[in-house]
């Protein structure tokens, strides 16, 4: 059985073509927040400015509250996220889809164990593919950009020291 949590806001991506039909829109994120719609829009604008939603291609990113009778773009099912979100393709590397779970797995190699939102300052052994995936994961989860210092090689993996500003410094929340 999956656990469902209702979210207060969703982030919608739509192409720049006009008119846009509902089937062209995608729900790309969802948040629970006691903040206002204006505050959430500010947060999403900051995330978008840091490339957080760039994997969805060129388009318009907007924030919406739960639908009401007058707001019928999307039904209430889009405001719920469940365990299957980890299977959602959130990035592309070399033309292949990468899921949230895959990004999370590689991100865990360098994330601060006490609090993943802290700056990143860690050493990890990574294959070339994992390095590229980690760069995407750091931007996806924290909004910051990874810096890699090569520290040697072991078998097919290189040892890197990885730095990034982290969520608190980049997003400020």
Buried (B, 14 or more C-beta within 10 A) or exposed (E): EEEEEEBBBBBBBBBEEEEBEEEEBBBBBBBEEEBEEEBBBEBBEBBBEBEBBBBBEEBEBBBBEBBEEEEEBBEEEBBBBEEEBBEBEBBEBEEEEBBBEBBBBBBEBBBBEEEBBBBBEBEBBBEEEBBBBBBBBBBBBBBBBBBBEEEEEEEEBBBBBBBBBBBBBBBEE
